[in-house]
Amino acid sequence: MSDLATLLAVARGDRPADLRLTNGRVVNVLTEEVEESDVALSGAWIAGVGPGYDARETLDLGGQFVLPGLIDAHVHIESSLATPPEFARAVVPRGTTTVVSDPHEIANVHGLEGIRYMLAASEGLPLTAFVMASSCVPATHMGTAGAALGAGDLASLDHPRVLGLAELMNFPGAIQGAPEVLEKLAAFRGRVVDGHAPGVTGKALNAYVASGPRSDHECTSPGEAEEKLRRGLWVFFREATNARNLLALLPALSPGSRRRIALCTDDRQPADLLDKGGIDDMLRTLVGEGIDPVQAIGLATLNPAEYFGLHDRGAVAPGRRGDLVVVPSLDELRAAMVFSGGKLVAEGGEALWPRPPHPPPPPTPSMAVREDTLDFSIPKRRGQARVIRAVPDQIVTRAEAATPATADDEVVADTERDLLKIAVVERHTGSGRVGLGLVTGIGLQRGAIAGTVAHDHHNIIVIGADDTSMRSAVQAVAELRGGLAVARGDQVLASLALPVGGLMSEAPVEAIRASLDDVVRSARALGSPLHDPFMAMSFLGLEVIPELKITDLGLVDVEAFEPVDFWLDERRAPAASRDSADVARNSPA
């Protein structure tokens, strides 16, 4: 009450503001115009916009533009490989002051303990990190995660920064009315429910929307986005490290749709965050494509604030948080100053706040990998095999077929045709399961890469040109207690330790980026031409994104939502995998 009384006194002009930003040009996303106006701040809040305010401190902006703090509508902080305090140091100096995160990566490793860690680790930062309760832990029944969360577990997350239910990835379950999905939806009735419905159209889309989700960030074409907008979904345009959909979706941005579109980064790794930025990078792309800057800024401020019901932010207006970004030019949109809660927290791209102590992370993640089960052999037989085709800059894949190369009665990688072996090693329970397959589009000519970042089950995923290198890379990751590794033969060429859940490091984000650069360079030296082969590899295990994926249980036909065999002529056979309990039964022979 006393804070509100003070705010009102400042707004009326009865007492001086704490800070007045003068000689600025305010980007008003409410009316899509630019106002030459002062901004008066009282504590964490905007008291007034307009002339005539007295203040204890005045900052002359010299004609620069004042924007609302940027909002990332959907992000997995874990994909930055940094814990929340270090993620904040990457994004806040570039203008992002609010994110809506889904911590389902660490939840798939540590369950509720992982989500509570992310809430604790993001407390008190100049970045407001809201959380959506992770709806799919595990993502499906076709992979093994480290935890399982039901409706009651999710409903127990009684925290002011938990806004609703995170992306409902089990879209077949929602469409068919699976009881466990409906139970989660019922637990969050009346709150925000995010969607995830790649390629869903027609009557199936009608059923999905009717089940409760209100948004989708998986569109890859304007037609898909337009249909979802017409059926009542908000659409989040995504530009991630390995899912670049922004330019493809631009034709769906129109005067009739732009108030129901927001921007999100979903998954960006440190090099992209530090070199390009996040939401600010997306805004520069939009402006470069001819989108009006004020309208573009609305997609990253007012729109996501209204979608999530965050009426205390998203615009430069009285009674809203003093989350502000000062930029010299609307063409460049590069932050000169960033204010969070009325305080200057970044200037010239540099964070001004001290690094806070990290809260204790969850226990060291399980790394129950049995060396006696690290067998990547696939017995030879006649016929064609299913092949996962990685699509550049996308997380969707294509399902293809090829006659695999063989030697000594076993399937082997064929680097001339870019047919590499891929495997997922179960690491949570010690089952000894190893899902086996072939992948094209990664481009390694020798050696192997492996990591515990494997959406969303986060087992160990490995791709290689030979079994020895694959085994070395997996063993290196296991010895790190989680991380990324590059190997050739028996030699480990580079590695990055990610001890927090096998997903994140507590090191400074710049140090994480340097180590990631090393492993990416090593992977490229082995022949991969990809911008980030580790990010590309990490999504090949996500069995809710079409078309063909792989888990520890083997290959998954995502469109049919069922496991399939390695060999093409055995569609409904058990998926190709190796299980220590019965290797012969689960092999692809």
Disulfide bonds with the S-S distance in Angstrom:
none
